[in-house]
């Protein structure tokens, strides 16, 4: 049976999702929405996808062109997302959700969501679990205790830390015990208007004894290093190089367009979904926001990160 897809948010990430979804032969109609008229205008310029008969741009969320949505992809920024999710759930019958991180950046909204929302078929787009180099590492280190360090520069720590926190949670099959932020070196405006970033040291402890250390500065390199007993595993994002023991493998992290299509096919075929369910992610989201407040980086109820 052919399926309807809804993509909310037509920025760069939303476009990557569309590139993937439009190639899937089992998709019926693709509905697109963005509240910004400027974003829609920019999206329409030179976008060859819009020549397709199965792509429809909605003028408003409650526009009654469609009722049943197989997958709703929420690719907006995190601000006011709780209200958006409630509006989408009211306007459509949605079977599955894929929601960009940061899932929610407001602590009050996190509590409200936990109390009022059924998140069984909601997933957070933390796709490193589906990336080839980390699937190889997961096979080697599955359920084991190890030390891990992410080091490098300009990798948007505030926005992307949860990618790595979730990745190690998956590899170890162990929940996060605590998150601490130290040595805040710099706070600055994100490239996304209205949001912030920072350079700091973040230490994450897991219940099985694994420790993850995150480091970010203004350099250009980025590596992830796993230390397990006498063995060392590393992945260099710049060189697409995985090293373990005396083996060196050239292997890329897949693009979002590839990941989205893989996820969509798994949903169609009712295969196991690897990426994290919202219900299992809420506590990590909450701990990360609280650690930012505790470190004195931002003291607002709604943390300006996305």
Secondary structure, DSSP 8 states (H G I E B T S, - for coil): --EEEEEE--SHHHHHHHHHHTT-TTEEEEEEE-S-HHHHHHHHTT-GGGGSTTEEE-SSTT-TT--EEEEEEE-S-STTHHHHHHHHHHHSEEEEEEEESSS--BHHHHHHHHHH---TTEEEE-GGGGSHHHHHHHHHHTT---EEEEEEBSS-HHHHHHHHHHHHHHHHT--EEEEEEEEEEEEEE-SSTT-EEEEEEEEEEETTS-EEEEE-BSSS-EEEEEEETTEEEEEETTTTEEEETTEEEE-----HHHHHHHHHHHHHTT----S-BHHHHHHHHHHHHHHHHHTTS--SSB----
